[in-house]
Amino acid sequence: MLFLAAAKPSLISINFGLMFWTLVTFLLVLVILRWKAFGPIQATLDARRAAVAADLDAAEKARTEAQEALAEYREQLAASRKEASRIVEDARRAMDEKRRADLAELDADKQRQLARARAEIAAETRQSLATIKDQVAELTVAATERVLRARLDEDEQRRLIDEALRDVDFAALSPSADLQEDDR
């Protein structure tokens, strides 16, 4: 067991042979890198330095041009704002005129629809009154037949219907009088 402990290298012990070859390898790698890698790397760095300098010059020129363009843009913006306010004012005037025309057209359309609705209501009222008149006539005939318990001939039926309906005021049932009052 002692033998194994002695064969193990320690971290603190110095091995001159290993140190020599490490130094030789390092110097050899350094010479190869200087010969093959450092030249191209330096050339790349020089090219990059030149490109950055050119880019800085171009950026300065672009900044100057941008300031000139900004001044021109501000002048155009002021002129555009004046033009825009004029266009907005013209549009506002045109919109007001269109709104007045649309309101007039809408009012005329409303009046036409109101007149048509009144005519339809009057026609429906006449039809309803005629239907009511017919139903009242039928009810009167049925009631009369029950009272008399006999079937009446047609002339007698008409006479009784006319007599019963003579006292009914159908004009009071008409909504057209109410519509005329609502319009006032």
C-alpha positions in Angstrom: 0.0 0.0 0.0 2.9 2.3 0.6 4.1 1.6 -2.8 0.9 3.0 -4.4 1.1 6.1 -2.3 4.7 6.8 -3.5 3.8 6.4 -7.2 1.1 9.0 -7.1 2.4 12.4 -8.3 1.6 15.3 -6.0 0.2 18.7 -7.0 3.0 20.5 -5.2 5.9 18.5 -6.6 7.8 20.0 -9.6 8.6 17.9 -12.7 11.3 19.7 -14.7 10.9 17.4 -17.7 7.2 18.2 -18.0 7.9 21.9 -17.5 10.6 21.9 -20.2 8.4 20.3 -22.8 5.4 22.5 -21.9 7.5 25.6 -22.4 8.9 24.2 -25.8 5.3 23.4 -26.9 4.1 26.9 -25.9 6.9 28.6 -27.7 6.4 26.4 -30.8 2.6 27.2 -30.8 3.4 30.9 -30.3 5.8 30.9 -33.3 3.3 29.1 -35.5 0.4 31.4 -34.5 2.6 34.5 -35.1 3.6 33.1 -38.5 0.2 31.9 -39.7 -2.6 33.5 -37.5 -1.4 36.9 -36.1 -0.7 38.4 -39.6 -4.2 37.6 -41.0 -5.8 38.6 -37.7 -3.9 41.9 -37.7 -4.9 42.5 -41.4 -8.5 41.8 -40.5 -8.3 44.2 -37.5 -6.8 46.9 -39.8 -9.5 46.4 -42.4 -12.1 46.6 -39.7 -10.6 49.8 -38.3 -10.6 51.3 -41.8 -14.2 50.3 -42.3 -15.3 51.7 -39.0 -13.5 55.0 -39.8 -15.2 55.1 -43.2 -18.5 54.3 -41.6 -18.0 57.2 -39.1 -17.2 59.6 -41.9 -20.3 58.3 -43.8 -22.4 58.7 -40.6 -21.2 62.3 -40.1 -22.1 63.1 -43.7 -25.5 61.4 -43.3 -26.1 63.3 -40.1 -25.4 66.6 -41.9 -27.7 65.6 -44.8 -30.3 64.5 -42.3 -30.2 67.9 -40.6 -30.6 69.7 -43.9 -33.5 67.3 -44.8 -35.1 68.0 -41.4 -35.0 71.7 -41.9 -36.6 71.2 -45.4 -39.1 68.8 -43.9 -40.1 71.3 -41.2 -40.8 74.0 -43.9 -42.9 71.5 -45.9 -44.7 70.5 -42.7 -45.7 74.1 -42.0 -46.9 74.5 -45.5 -48.8 71.2 -45.3 -50.5 72.2 -42.1 -51.7 75.4 -43.7 -53.0 73.3 -46.6 -54.6 70.7 -44.3 -56.4 73.4 -42.3 -57.8 74.9 -45.5 -58.9 71.4 -46.7 -60.5 70.7 -43.4 -62.4 74.0 -43.5 -63.6 73.3 -47.1 -64.7 69.8 -46.0 -66.5 71.2 -43.0 -68.4 73.7 -45.3 -69.2 70.9 -47.7 -70.4 68.6 -44.9 -72.7 71.4 -43.5 -74.2 71.9 -47.0 -74.7 68.1 -47.4 -76.2 67.8 -44.0 -78.7 70.6 -44.8 -79.6 68.9 -48.1 -79.9 65.5 -46.3 -82.2 66.9 -43.6 -84.4 68.5 -46.3 -84.6 65.2 -48.1 -85.3 63.3 -44.9 -88.1 65.7 -44.0 -89.6 65.3 -47.5 -89.3 61.5 -47.2 -90.9 61.6 -43.7 -93.8 63.6 -45.1 -94.3 61.2 -47.9 -94.2 58.2 -45.6 -96.6 59.9 -43.2 -99.1 60.6 -46.0 -98.8 57.0 -47.2 -99.3 55.7 -43.6 -102.4 57.9 -43.2 -103.8 56.6 -46.5 -103.1 53.0 -45.4 -104.7 53.6 -42.0 -107.8 55.2 -43.6 -108.1 52.2 -46.0 -107.7 49.7 -43.1 -110.3 51.7 -41.1 -112.8 51.6 -44.0 -112.2 47.9 -44.4 -112.5 47.3 -40.7 -115.7 49.3 -40.5 -117.1 47.3 -43.5 -116.2 44.1 -41.7 -117.8 45.3 -38.5 -120.9 46.4 -40.3 -121.2 42.9 -41.9 -120.7 41.2 -38.6 -123.2 43.4 -36.9 -125.6 42.6 -39.7 -125.1 38.9 -39.3 -125.5 39.2 -35.5 -128.7 41.2 -35.9 -130.1 38.7 -38.2 -129.2 35.9 -35.9 -130.6 37.7 -32.9 -133.8 38.6 -34.8 -134.3 35.0 -35.9 -134.0 33.8 -32.4 -136.4 36.4 -31.2 -138.9 35.6 -33.9 -138.0 31.9 -34.1 -138.6 32.0 -37.7 -136.5 32.5 -40.8 -136.9 35.9 -42.4 -136.7 36.5 -46.1 -133.9 38.6 -47.6 -135.9 41.8 -48.0 -137.0 41.7 -44.4 -133.4 41.0 -43.3 -132.1 44.0 -45.2 -134.8 46.2 -43.7 -134.0 45.1 -40.2 -130.2 45.6 -40.8 -130.6 49.1 -42.2 -132.9 50.0 -39.3 -130.4 48.7 -36.7 -127.4 50.3 -38.3 -129.2 53.7 -38.8 -128.6 54.6 -35.2 -124.9 53.5 -35.2 -122.4 56.4 -35.8 -119.6 54.9 -37.8 -117.9 58.3 -38.3 -117.1 58.4 -34.6 -115.3 55.1 -34.9 -113.0 56.4 -37.7 -109.5 57.1 -36.6 -109.0 59.6 -39.4 -110.6 62.4 -37.2 -108.1 61.5 -34.4 -105.2 61.6 -36.9 -106.2 65.0 -38.1 -106.3 66.3 -34.5 -102.8 64.8 -33.8 -101.3 66.6 -36.8 -102.3 70.0 -35.4 
